[in-house]
Amino acid sequence: MGIIYFDNAATSWPKPPEVSAAMQKYMRKIGANPGRSGHRLSVDAARIIYDTREKLAQLFNVVDPIRIVLTKNATEALNIAILGFLKPGDHVITSSMEHNSVMRPLRAMEARGVGITIIPCDKAGLIDPADIASAIKKDTRAIFITHASNVTGGGMPVSDIGRIAREHGLVLCVDAAQTAGSYPIDVTEMNIDLLAFTGHKSLFGPSGTGGLYIREGLEKSIGPLCIGGTGSRSEVEEQPDFMPDRYEAGTPNIVGITGLQAGVDFVLSTGIDQIKSKEDSLVKTFIEGIENLPGIIIYGQMSIGRRIPVVSFNIAGMDPAVVALELDERFKIMSRSGLHCAPSAHKTIGTYSMGTVRFSFSCFNTQEQVVRAVEALKKISRRRK
């Protein structure tokens, strides 16, 4: 039997065949640097980048595609948002379920004089929007929140949080690393000011791709992370102040962006609702298959509707790293164990410091693979202490 890949929350695999085909086509037939020359190949490369922005704008209901900055991942996007926006004396609100891509930049800004309130989530990893409203102070400037946890799969009530942010004049930054491509996102309806996303997960692009949506006018308050050549305003030695050039110094990962465009094309043509329905079905089969196994502990909310296709679990008396190793070596099932770069989330759900075993599904997984995984866990759980 072939391998079963359940580590899509780290990076999706396999990718749609269109992704590698598009990247190969670019390398064979274009290969030029976008925006740095006037010849036809450079123009063709620049068109790919603009088309990618347009498709991402369509996916997130962004009115103007130039509001989307292309980055190398969600981490870079979040660093632009956090390091570029916050100033000493500001106060921000976040949750106890955040990934280190949010927590570490915030801690760095805390050392520079930014105040942080971390709202404790419940044992299922869920937050009460009323707790966010209660934490707002006169110097509060922004709310940084994950759209869905990479540990429990639980979705946050971003629309409710967005209404609170708008009522109080706060900036809402959403980490959509786990949701972009597999969960509906409408930046206008949800009152999202900054949206950080990565390309290599549910957008099915290659690694080294991602982006940051910046609401119109907000760029005036956000400094760039990197400064240098942009292919525009080459006659001046100061960084351009307009979107998206302000944040896109240096030659872009054009071959990666070409693959990202093909991945987003796949998402748009397949449809978010269809992707989510397939993934919800896989999660339902898996949870129902293991929830009554002896010693199995499932973390996070059990309802399918507001979760992404991520399930963390443990087998009582067994080290999650040992379980993951056996799944790989004996059953050819690829998963991830440990803290998943989110120690605060594990403290919240009570799994720090050993962590959990995490299965994360994709629309390319099958019901048969899930059933095989359930059978494997039955065999492993029989040996628990």
ROLUMVEX-399542 format. One record per residue (C-alpha): residue in three letters; x, y negated, z negated; residue number from 1. Coordinates in steps of 0.05 Angstrom, whole numbers, plus 32768, in hexadecimal, padded with zeros to 4 digits. Example, Ala and Ser with C-alpha at 12.3 -4.5 7.8 and 13.67 -1.06 7.14 Angstrom:
{kolza ALA; {80F6; 805A; 7F64}; 1} {kolza SER; {8111; 8015; 7F71}; 2} 
end
This chain:
{kolza MET; {8000; 8000; 8000}; 1} {kolza GLY; {8016; 7FB9; 800D}; 2} {kolza ILE; {8024; 7F85; 7FD9}; 3} {kolza ILE; {7FEC; 7F5C; 7FB9}; 4} {kolza TYR; {7FFC; 7F13; 7FB0}; 5} {kolza PHE; {7FD7; 7EF1; 7F76}; 6} {kolza ASP; {8005; 7EB6; 7F6B}; 7} {kolza ASN; {7FE2; 7E82; 7F96}; 8} {kolza ALA; {7FE1; 7E4E; 7F5E}; 9} {kolza ALA; {802D; 7E4B; 7F65}; 10} {kolza THR; {802C; 7E4B; 7FB1}; 11} {kolza SER; {7FFA; 7E69; 7FE1}; 12} {kolza TRP; {800C; 7EA5; 800B}; 13} {kolza PRO; {8000; 7EB9; 8040}; 14} {kolza LYS; {7FF5; 7E7A; 8067}; 15} {kolza PRO; {7FC6; 7E75; 80A2}; 16} {kolza PRO; {7FED; 7E8A; 80E0}; 17} {kolza GLU; {7FE0; 7E45; 80FE}; 18} {kolza VAL; {800F; 7E27; 80CB}; 19} {kolza SER; {804F; 7E4A; 80E0}; 20} {kolza ALA; {803A; 7E44; 8129}; 21} {kolza ALA; {8034; 7DF8; 8123}; 22} {kolza MET; {8077; 7DF2; 8100}; 23} {kolza GLN; {8099; 7E1C; 8135}; 24} {kolza LYS; {8079; 7DF4; 816C}; 25} {kolza TYR; {8093; 7DB3; 814D}; 26} {kolza MET; {80D9; 7DCF; 8146}; 27} {kolza ARG; {80DA; 7DE8; 818E}; 28} {kolza LYS; {80B7; 7DAF; 81B3}; 29} {kolza ILE; {80BC; 7D6F; 8189}; 30} {kolza GLY; {80F1; 7D70; 8152}; 31} {kolza ALA; {80F9; 7D24; 8150}; 32} {kolza ASN; {80F8; 7CF1; 8118}; 33} {kolza PRO; {80B5; 7CCD; 8112}; 34} {kolza GLY; {80B4; 7C81; 8111}; 35} {kolza ARG; {80FF; 7C7A; 811B}; 36} {kolza SER; {8100; 7C77; 8167}; 37} {kolza GLY; {80D3; 7C62; 81A1}; 38} {kolza HIS; {80DB; 7C9F; 81CD}; 39} {kolza ARG; {80A2; 7CD0; 81D9}; 40} {kolza LEU; {80BA; 7D07; 81AA}; 41} {kolza SER; {80BF; 7CD5; 8170}; 42} {kolza VAL; {8079; 7CBC; 8181}; 43} {kolza ASP; {8060; 7D04; 8182}; 44} {kolza ALA; {807D; 7D10; 813D}; 45} {kolza ALA; {805E; 7CD0; 8122}; 46} {kolza ARG; {801B; 7CE6; 813E}; 47} {kolza ILE; {8020; 7D27; 8117}; 48} {kolza ILE; {802A; 7D00; 80D7}; 49} {kolza TYR; {7FF0; 7CD1; 80E4}; 50} {kolza ASP; {7FC2; 7D0B; 80F8}; 51} {kolza THR; {7FD5; 7D2E; 80B7}; 52} {kolza ARG; {7FC1; 7CF0; 808F}; 53} {kolza GLU; {7F7F; 7CED; 80B5}; 54} {kolza LYS; {7F6E; 7D36; 80A5}; 55} {kolza LEU; {7F80; 7D2D; 805C}; 56} {kolza ALA; {7F55; 7CEE; 805A}; 57} {kolza GLN; {7F1B; 7D16; 8077}; 58} {kolza LEU; {7F25; 7D4D; 8042}; 59} {kolza PHE; {7F25; 7D1C; 8007}; 60} {kolza ASN; {7EF4; 7CE8; 8024}; 61} {kolza VAL; {7F29; 7CB2; 8028}; 62} {kolza VAL; {7F11; 7C79; 8054}; 63} {kolza ASP; {7F56; 7C62; 806C}; 64} {kolza PRO; {7F8B; 7C98; 807B}; 65} {kolza ILE; {7FC5; 7C69; 806D}; 66} {kolza ARG; {7FB0; 7C6D; 8023}; 67} {kolza ILE; {7FD0; 7CB2; 8022}; 68} {kolza VAL; {801A; 7CB4; 8013}; 69} {kolza LEU; {803D; 7CF4; 8029}; 70} {kolza THR; {806B; 7D11; 7FF4}; 71} {kolza LYS; {8092; 7D51; 7FEB}; 72} {kolza ASN; {8062; 7D6D; 7FB6}; 73} {kolza ALA; {8030; 7D59; 7F80}; 74} {kolza THR; {8068; 7D4D; 7F4E}; 75} {kolza GLU; {8086; 7D16; 7F79}; 76} {kolza ALA; {8040; 7CF8; 7F82}; 77} {kolza LEU; {8034; 7CF8; 7F37}; 78} {kolza ASN; {8078; 7CD9; 7F2A}; 79} {kolza ILE; {8066; 7CA0; 7F5A}; 80} {kolza ALA; {8024; 7C97; 7F36}; 81} {kolza ILE; {803F; 7C9A; 7EEF}; 82} {kolza LEU; {8084; 7C7C; 7EF3}; 83} {kolza GLY; {806F; 7C48; 7F27}; 84} {kolza PHE; {8030; 7C31; 7F05}; 85} {kolza LEU; {803A; 7C32; 7EB9}; 86} {kolza LYS; {805F; 7BFC; 7E93}; 87} {kolza PRO; {8077; 7BF7; 7E4A}; 88} {kolza GLY; {803C; 7BE4; 7E1E}; 89} {kolza ASP; {8009; 7C0A; 7E49}; 90} {kolza HIS; {7FDE; 7C41; 7E2B}; 91} {kolza VAL; {7FC7; 7C7E; 7E51}; 92} {kolza ILE; {7F99; 7CB9; 7E44}; 93} {kolza THR; {7FA5; 7D00; 7E5A}; 94} {kolza SER; {7F90; 7D46; 7E46}; 95} {kolza SER; {7FB0; 7D80; 7E22}; 96} {kolza MET; {7FAA; 7DAC; 7E61}; 97} {kolza GLU; {7FDA; 7D85; 7E8C}; 98} {kolza HIS; {8013; 7DA3; 7EB5}; 99} {kolza ASN; {8059; 7D8B; 7EA7}; 100} {kolza SER; {8056; 7D64; 7EE8}; 101} {kolza VAL; {8029; 7D34; 7EC1}; 102} {kolza MET; {8043; 7D3F; 7E7B}; 103} {kolza ARG; {808D; 7D35; 7E89}; 104} {kolza PRO; {8087; 7CF3; 7EAF}; 105} {kolza LEU; {8057; 7CDA; 7E79}; 106} {kolza ARG; {8089; 7CEE; 7E43}; 107} {kolza ALA; {80BF; 7CC9; 7E69}; 108} {kolza MET; {8093; 7C8B; 7E6A}; 109} {kolza GLU; {8083; 7C95; 7E20}; 110} {kolza ALA; {80CD; 7C8D; 7E12}; 111} {kolza ARG; {80C9; 7C4A; 7E37}; 112} {kolza GLY; {8090; 7C30; 7E0C}; 113} {kolza VAL; {8050; 7C4C; 7E2B}; 114} {kolza GLY; {801D; 7C66; 7DFA}; 115} {kolza ILE; {7FFD; 7CAA; 7E07}; 116} {kolza THR; {7FBE; 7CC9; 7DEB}; 117} {kolza ILE; {7FB7; 7D13; 7DFA}; 118} {kolza ILE; {7F6F; 7D29; 7DF4}; 119} {kolza PRO; {7F6B; 7D70; 7DD6}; 120} {kolza CYS; {7F42; 7DA0; 7E01}; 121} {kolza ASP; {7F1B; 7DDA; 7DE4}; 122} {kolza LYS; {7F33; 7E22; 7DE2}; 123} {kolza ALA; {7F18; 7E2D; 7E28}; 124} {kolza GLY; {7F43; 7DF3; 7E41}; 125} {kolza LEU; {7F08; 7DC4; 7E4D}; 126} {kolza ILE; {7F03; 7D7A; 7E3C}; 127} {kolza ASP; {7EC9; 7D51; 7E23}; 128} {kolza PRO; {7EC5; 7D0F; 7E4A}; 129} {kolza ALA; {7EAB; 7CED; 7E0C}; 130} {kolza ASP; {7EEE; 7CF9; 7DEB}; 131} {kolza ILE; {7F10; 7CD3; 7E23}; 132} {kolza ALA; {7EE0; 7C99; 7E1B}; 133} {kolza SER; {7EED; 7C97; 7DD0}; 134} {kolza ALA; {7F39; 7C94; 7DDC}; 135} {kolza ILE; {7F37; 7C55; 7E06}; 136} {kolza LYS; {7F5B; 7C1A; 7DE8}; 137} {kolza LYS; {7F63; 7BD2; 7DFD}; 138} {kolza ASP; {7FA7; 7BE1; 7E1C}; 139} {kolza THR; {7F91; 7C22; 7E3E}; 140} {kolza ARG; {7FA3; 7C1E; 7E88}; 141} {kolza ALA; {7F98; 7C62; 7EA6}; 142} {kolza ILE; {7F7E; 7CA9; 7E9E}; 143} {kolza PHE; {7FA8; 7CE3; 7EB9}; 144} {kolza ILE; {7F83; 7D24; 7EBF}; 145} {kolza THR; {7F8A; 7D67; 7EE2}; 146} {kolza HIS; {7F50; 7D7A; 7F10}; 147} {kolza ALA; {7F57; 7DC2; 7EFB}; 148} {kolza SER; {7F87; 7DE7; 7ECD}; 149} {kolza ASN; {7FBD; 7E12; 7EED}; 150} {kolza VAL; {7FB9; 7E3E; 7EAE}; 151} {kolza THR; {7F6F; 7E4B; 7EA2}; 152} {kolza GLY; {7F52; 7E36; 7EE5}; 153} {kolza GLY; {7F20; 7E09; 7EC0}; 154} {kolza GLY; {7F08; 7DCC; 7EE5}; 155} {kolza MET; {7F06; 7D88; 7EC3}; 156} {kolza PRO; {7EC8; 7D5B; 7EC8}; 157} {kolza VAL; {7EED; 7D29; 7EF4}; 158} {kolza SER; {7EAE; 7D06; 7F0D}; 159} {kolza ASP; {7E98; 7CF7; 7EC5}; 160} {kolza ILE; {7EDF; 7CE0; 7EB4}; 161} {kolza GLY; {7EDF; 7CB5; 7EF3}; 162} {kolza ARG; {7EA0; 7C91; 7EDD}; 163} {kolza ILE; {7EBF; 7C83; 7E99}; 164} {kolza ALA; {7EFE; 7C68; 7EBA}; 165} {kolza ARG; {7ED7; 7C3B; 7EE8}; 166} {kolza GLU; {7EAB; 7C20; 7EAF}; 167} {kolza HIS; {7EE9; 7C0C; 7E88}; 168} {kolza GLY; {7F13; 7BF4; 7EC2}; 169} {kolza LEU; {7F46; 7C2B; 7EBC}; 170} {kolza VAL; {7F6E; 7C4E; 7EF2}; 171} {kolza LEU; {7F5E; 7C98; 7EFA}; 172} {kolza CYS; {7F96; 7CC5; 7F14}; 173} {kolza VAL; {7F83; 7D0D; 7F23}; 174} {kolza ASP; {7FB4; 7D46; 7F2B}; 175} {kolza ALA; {7F94; 7D70; 7F62}; 176} {kolza ALA; {7FCF; 7DA0; 7F6C}; 177} {kolza GLN; {7FA1; 7DDB; 7F5E}; 178} {kolza THR; {7F61; 7DC3; 7F7F}; 179} {kolza ALA; {7F73; 7D9F; 7FC0}; 180} {kolza GLY; {7F5A; 7DCF; 7FF6}; 181} {kolza SER; {7F31; 7DFD; 7FCB}; 182} {kolza TYR; {7F02; 7DCE; 7FA4}; 183} {kolza PRO; {7EDA; 7D92; 7FBD}; 184} {kolza ILE; {7EFC; 7D4F; 7FB2}; 185} {kolza ASP; {7EDD; 7D0C; 7FC4}; 186} {kolza VAL; {7F08; 7CD3; 7FAB}; 187} {kolza THR; {7ED0; 7CA0; 7FB5}; 188} {kolza GLU; {7E98; 7CC6; 7F93}; 189} {kolza MET; {7EC6; 7CDD; 7F5A}; 190} {kolza ASN; {7EE4; 7C97; 7F4F}; 191} {kolza ILE; {7F2B; 7CB1; 7F58}; 192} {kolza ASP; {7F5F; 7C7A; 7F5F}; 193} {kolza LEU; {7F9C; 7CA7; 7F67}; 194} {kolza LEU; {7F9A; 7CEF; 7F80}; 195} {kolza ALA; {7FD9; 7D19; 7F7F}; 196} {kolza PHE; {7FD9; 7D5A; 7FA7}; 197} {kolza THR; {8009; 7D8D; 7FC1}; 198} {kolza GLY; {800A; 7DAE; 8005}; 199} {kolza HIS; {8024; 7DF3; 7FF5}; 200} {kolza LYS; {7FEA; 7E0E; 7FCD}; 201} {kolza SER; {7FA1; 7E0B; 7FE3}; 202} {kolza LEU; {7FB0; 7DDE; 801E}; 203} {kolza PHE; {7FD9; 7E19; 803A}; 204} {kolza GLY; {8013; 7DED; 8050}; 205} {kolza PRO; {805D; 7DFC; 8045}; 206} {kolza SER; {8084; 7DE9; 8007}; 207} {kolza GLY; {80A1; 7DA3; 8007}; 208} {kolza THR; {805F; 7D82; 8019}; 209} {kolza GLY; {802B; 7D5B; 7FF2}; 210} {kolza GLY; {800E; 7D16; 7FE9}; 211} {kolza LEU; {7FF1; 7CDE; 7FC0}; 212} {kolza TYR; {7FB1; 7CB8; 7FCF}; 213} {kolza ILE; {7FB5; 7C70; 7FB6}; 214} {kolza ARG; {7F76; 7C46; 7FB2}; 215} {kolza GLU; {7F78; 7C06; 7FDB}; 216} {kolza GLY; {7F99; 7BCD; 7FB5}; 217} {kolza LEU; {7FB8; 7BFA; 7F80}; 218} {kolza GLU; {7FFA; 7BFE; 7FA5}; 219} {kolza LYS; {8009; 7BB8; 7F8F}; 220} {kolza SER; {8010; 7BD3; 7F48}; 221} {kolza ILE; {8037; 7C12; 7F59}; 222} {kolza GLY; {8081; 7C0F; 7F67}; 223} {kolza PRO; {80A2; 7C41; 7F97}; 224} {kolza LEU; {80CA; 7C7C; 7F7C}; 225} {kolza CYS; {80FB; 7C7B; 7FB5}; 226} {kolza ILE; {8114; 7C40; 7FDE}; 227} {kolza GLY; {8135; 7C41; 8023}; 228} {kolza GLY; {812A; 7C46; 806D}; 229} {kolza THR; {80E2; 7C4C; 8085}; 230} {kolza GLY; {80E7; 7C3F; 80CF}; 231} {kolza SER; {80C0; 7BFF; 80C4}; 232} {kolza ARG; {80D7; 7BB8; 80B5}; 233} {kolza SER; {811F; 7BCD; 80C5}; 234} {kolza GLU; {8134; 7B84; 80C8}; 235} {kolza VAL; {812C; 7B7A; 807D}; 236} {kolza GLU; {8151; 7B99; 8043}; 237} {kolza GLU; {8116; 7B9B; 8014}; 238} {kolza GLN; {80E5; 7BD6; 8010}; 239} {kolza PRO; {80A5; 7BCA; 8038}; 240} {kolza ASP; {806A; 7BB9; 800B}; 241} {kolza PHE; {8033; 7BD9; 8036}; 242} {kolza MET; {8015; 7C1F; 8038}; 243} {kolza PRO; {802D; 7C53; 8041}; 244} {kolza ASP; {8074; 7C3C; 8051}; 245} {kolza ARG; {807E; 7C20; 800B}; 246} {kolza TYR; {8082; 7C67; 7FF0}; 247} {kolza GLU; {809F; 7C8E; 802B}; 248} {kolza ALA; {80E8; 7C7D; 802F}; 249} {kolza GLY; {8115; 7CAC; 8056}; 250} {kolza THR; {8109; 7CDF; 808C}; 251} {kolza PRO; {80CB; 7D06; 807D}; 252} {kolza ASN; {80C4; 7D52; 807C}; 253} {kolza ILE; {80A3; 7D50; 80C0}; 254} {kolza VAL; {80A6; 7D9A; 80CD}; 255} {kolza GLY; {8086; 7DA6; 808A}; 256} {kolza ILE; {8051; 7D71; 8097}; 257} {kolza THR; {8042; 7D93; 80D9}; 258} {kolza GLY; {8034; 7DD3; 80B3}; 259} {kolza LEU; {800B; 7DAC; 8080}; 260} {kolza GLN; {7FE0; 7D8F; 80B8}; 261} {kolza ALA; {7FD2; 7DD6; 80D1}; 262} {kolza GLY; {7FC1; 7DEC; 808A}; 263} {kolza VAL; {7F90; 7DB3; 8080}; 264} {kolza ASP; {7F72; 7DC2; 80C4}; 265} {kolza PHE; {7F65; 7E09; 80AC}; 266} {kolza VAL; {7F43; 7DEF; 806C}; 267} {kolza LEU; {7F18; 7DBE; 8093}; 268} {kolza SER; {7F03; 7DF1; 80C8}; 269} {kolza THR; {7EF5; 7E28; 8095}; 270} {kolza GLY; {7ED2; 7DF9; 8064}; 271} {kolza ILE; {7EDE; 7DED; 801A}; 272} {kolza ASP; {7E9C; 7E0C; 8007}; 273} {kolza GLN; {7EAC; 7E4C; 802C}; 274} {kolza ILE; {7EF2; 7E50; 800F}; 275} {kolza LYS; {7ED8; 7E44; 7FC9}; 276} {kolza SER; {7EA0; 7E77; 7FD1}; 277} {kolza LYS; {7ED2; 7EAD; 7FE6}; 278} {kolza GLU; {7F01; 7E9C; 7FAC}; 279} {kolza ASP; {7EC8; 7E99; 7F7A}; 280} {kolza SER; {7EB4; 7EDF; 7F8F}; 281} {kolza LEU; {7EFA; 7EF9; 7F83}; 282} {kolza VAL; {7EFD; 7ED9; 7F3E}; 283} {kolza LYS; {7EB8; 7EF6; 7F2C}; 284} {kolza THR; {7ECD; 7F3C; 7F41}; 285} {kolza PHE; {7F0E; 7F37; 7F1A}; 286} {kolza ILE; {7EF0; 7F1B; 7ED9}; 287} {kolza GLU; {7EB7; 7F4D; 7EDA}; 288} {kolza GLY; {7EE9; 7F85; 7EE6}; 289} {kolza ILE; {7F17; 7F76; 7EAC}; 290} {kolza GLU; {7EED; 7F52; 7E77}; 291} {kolza ASN; {7EDA; 7F93; 7E54}; 292} {kolza LEU; {7F1D; 7FB6; 7E5A}; 293} {kolza PRO; {7F3B; 7FC7; 7E16}; 294} {kolza GLY; {7F6B; 7F91; 7DFE}; 295} {kolza ILE; {7F5F; 7F61; 7E38}; 296} {kolza ILE; {7F5A; 7F18; 7E24}; 297} {kolza ILE; {7F42; 7EE6; 7E59}; 298} {kolza TYR; {7F4F; 7E9C; 7E4E}; 299} {kolza GLY; {7F25; 7E61; 7E65}; 300} {kolza GLN; {7EDC; 7E58; 7E77}; 301} {kolza MET; {7EB9; 7E96; 7E92}; 302} {kolza SER; {7E88; 7E73; 7EC0}; 303} {kolza ILE; {7E9F; 7E75; 7F08}; 304} {kolza GLY; {7E81; 7E35; 7F24}; 305} {kolza ARG; {7EB1; 7E02; 7F06}; 306} {kolza ARG; {7EF1; 7E2A; 7F08}; 307} {kolza ILE; {7F26; 7E33; 7F3D}; 308} {kolza PRO; {7F3F; 7E78; 7F51}; 309} {kolza VAL; {7F6F; 7E7E; 7F16}; 310} {kolza VAL; {7F67; 7EB0; 7EDD}; 311} {kolza SER; {7F97; 7EB5; 7EA2}; 312} {kolza PHE; {7F95; 7EF2; 7E75}; 313} {kolza ASN; {7FBD; 7F1C; 7E45}; 314} {kolza ILE; {7FBB; 7F63; 7E2D}; 315} {kolza ALA; {7FBD; 7F65; 7DE1}; 316} {kolza GLY; {7FFF; 7F80; 7DC7}; 317} {kolza MET; {8023; 7F78; 7E09}; 318} {kolza ASP; {8054; 7F43; 7E20}; 319} {kolza PRO; {8037; 7F1F; 7E5D}; 320} {kolza ALA; {807B; 7F21; 7E7F}; 321} {kolza VAL; {807C; 7F6D; 7E77}; 322} {kolza VAL; {8036; 7F73; 7E93}; 323} {kolza ALA; {8048; 7F48; 7ECF}; 324} {kolza LEU; {8087; 7F70; 7EDC}; 325} {kolza GLU; {8060; 7FB1; 7EDB}; 326} {kolza LEU; {802C; 7F95; 7F0A}; 327} {kolza ASP; {8063; 7F84; 7F3A}; 328} {kolza GLU; {808F; 7FC1; 7F35}; 329} {kolza ARG; {805A; 7FF7; 7F2D}; 330} {kolza PHE; {801E; 7FDA; 7F52}; 331} {kolza LYS; {803D; 7FA7; 7F82}; 332} {kolza ILE; {8010; 7F70; 7F65}; 333} {kolza MET; {8031; 7F2B; 7F63}; 334} {kolza SER; {801B; 7EFF; 7F29}; 335} {kolza ARG; {803A; 7ECC; 7EFB}; 336} {kolza SER; {8047; 7ED1; 7EB1}; 337} {kolza GLY; {805E; 7E9E; 7E7D}; 338} {kolza LEU; {804C; 7E56; 7E70}; 339} {kolza HIS; {8040; 7E40; 7EB8}; 340} {kolza CYS; {8063; 7DFC; 7EAC}; 341} {kolza ALA; {8029; 7DE8; 7E7E}; 342} {kolza PRO; {803E; 7DF3; 7E36}; 343} {kolza SER; {8009; 7DC3; 7E1B}; 344} {kolza ALA; {7FD3; 7DEB; 7E3E}; 345} {kolza HIS; {7FEB; 7E2B; 7E1E}; 346} {kolza LYS; {7FEC; 7E0B; 7DD9}; 347} {kolza THR; {7FA4; 7DF5; 7DE6}; 348} {kolza ILE; {7F8B; 7E3B; 7DF6}; 349} {kolza GLY; {7FB7; 7E5E; 7DC2}; 350} {kolza THR; {7FE9; 7E82; 7DEF}; 351} {kolza TYR; {8028; 7E5B; 7DE0}; 352} {kolza SER; {8061; 7E71; 7DE2}; 353} {kolza MET; {805A; 7EB3; 7E08}; 354} {kolza GLY; {8028; 7E9A; 7E3A}; 355} {kolza THR; {7FFA; 7EC4; 7E64}; 356} {kolza VAL; {7FF7; 7EEE; 7EA3}; 357} {kolza ARG; {7FD7; 7EC4; 7EDA}; 358} {kolza PHE; {7FB4; 7EDD; 7F17}; 359} {kolza SER; {7FA4; 7EA7; 7F4B}; 360} {kolza PHE; {7F7D; 7EBA; 7F89}; 361} {kolza SER; {7F77; 7E9F; 7FD0}; 362} {kolza CYS; {7F43; 7EA6; 8006}; 363} {kolza PHE; {7F75; 7ED5; 8027}; 364} {kolza ASN; {7F6E; 7F07; 7FEE}; 365} {kolza THR; {7F3A; 7F3E; 7FF3}; 366} {kolza GLN; {7F09; 7F61; 7FC5}; 367} {kolza GLU; {7F30; 7FA1; 7FCF}; 368} {kolza GLN; {7F6F; 7F80; 7FB4}; 369} {kolza VAL; {7F49; 7F68; 7F77}; 370} {kolza VAL; {7F2E; 7FAE; 7F69}; 371} {kolza ARG; {7F74; 7FCA; 7F6F}; 372} {kolza ALA; {7F8C; 7F97; 7F3C}; 373} {kolza VAL; {7F53; 7FA9; 7F0C}; 374} {kolza GLU; {7F66; 7FF2; 7F11}; 375} {kolza ALA; {7FAF; 7FE1; 7F04}; 376} {kolza LEU; {7F9D; 7FBA; 7EC5}; 377} {kolza LYS; {7F73; 7FF4; 7EAD}; 378} {kolza LYS; {7FB0; 8021; 7EB0}; 379} {kolza ILE; {7FDE; 7FEE; 7E8F}; 380} {kolza SER; {7FAC; 7FDD; 7E57}; 381} {kolza ARG; {7FA8; 8026; 7E42}; 382} {kolza ARG; {7FF0; 8022; 7E2B}; 383} {kolza ARG; {7FE7; 7FE6; 7DFE}; 384} {kolza LYS; {7FFF; 7FEA; 7DB6}; 385} 
end
